[in-house]
Amino acid sequence: MSFGSPERTREVIARIQAQEGRRDELVDAFRQYFPQVESEDGTRVYAISTDTADETSVWVYELYTGGEALQAHSGSDAFKAFGATLGGL
């Protein structure tokens, strides 16, 4: 599988911290969001992982075909709505 040249792809690695005791809700919110992200052109990888050393942390790994795909993702109405959902978790 090829993702194109490294100069063209865009990667994001982010740590999202849930409020104490709400990490499972955060993970569920991401799971509900996955179909939206998977339908976006240019999204190659969108995955999460829970942190075994920190019960509040979720790591997000994203890979896009380029800057335009990343901008389209982060500028979408779905992303903005998802961000608002995360604010309470």
C-alpha positions, 0 to 999 in steps of 0.5 A: 500500500502506498500513501504517496511521497512523504512530502505530500502527506500530512500527519497529525498525532494528538493527545486528547484528555478526557475528564476523569472517569469519562474516557470511555465516553470519549472513545465512544464519541470517536467511534461514532465519528469514524464513518464520517472521517472514513468517507472523506476524500484524502483521509488515509488513516484515522485511528485512536489508542488509549494510553495504558499509563494515563486513564484520561488520555486518548491518542489520535493518529491521522494521515492525509494525502496532503494539505488540502485533504487535512484542511478539508477535514478540519474545516468541515461542519462535521469536524466542528460539530464533533469538536463541540461534542468533545468539549464536555468529555 
